[in-house]
C-alpha cells in the first residue's frame, strides 16, 4: 500500500516539475515572442533569458528523444499511444526551438536600425 502512494506522489511530482519548467521557459521567451518592434540594442538585455530558454528546450528535447529510444521498462513493449504522443511532443519542441532560433537570427540580421518592425 505504501509503495502505491509513493508511486502516485512521484508521478505527480514529475508532472509538476515538467509543468514548472514549461512555465519558466514560456516566461523566458515572452519578450521575444510578444513584441512586434524589437531593436537589437533592446534585445541585448534579454539575451541571457533567451539562452536559458533555449537550453531548457534542448534539455527537454533530449529527454524526450531518450524516452522514445530507450523507454524505462525495457522488458515491456511501449504502448503505441505513448509513442505517438512522445513523437508529437518531440516535434512540437523541435519546432519551438527552430522558431525561437529563427526569430533571434532575424533580429540579429535586422539589428542595425532602431525600432525595426519584427513580425513573423
Buried (B, 14 or more C-beta within 10 A) or exposed (E): EEEEEEEEEEEEEEEEEEEEBEEEBEEBBEBBEEBEEBBBEBBEEBEEBBEBBBEBBEEBBEEBBEBBEEBEEEEEEBEEEEBEEBEEBBEEBBEBBEBBEEBBEBBEEBBEEEEBEBEE
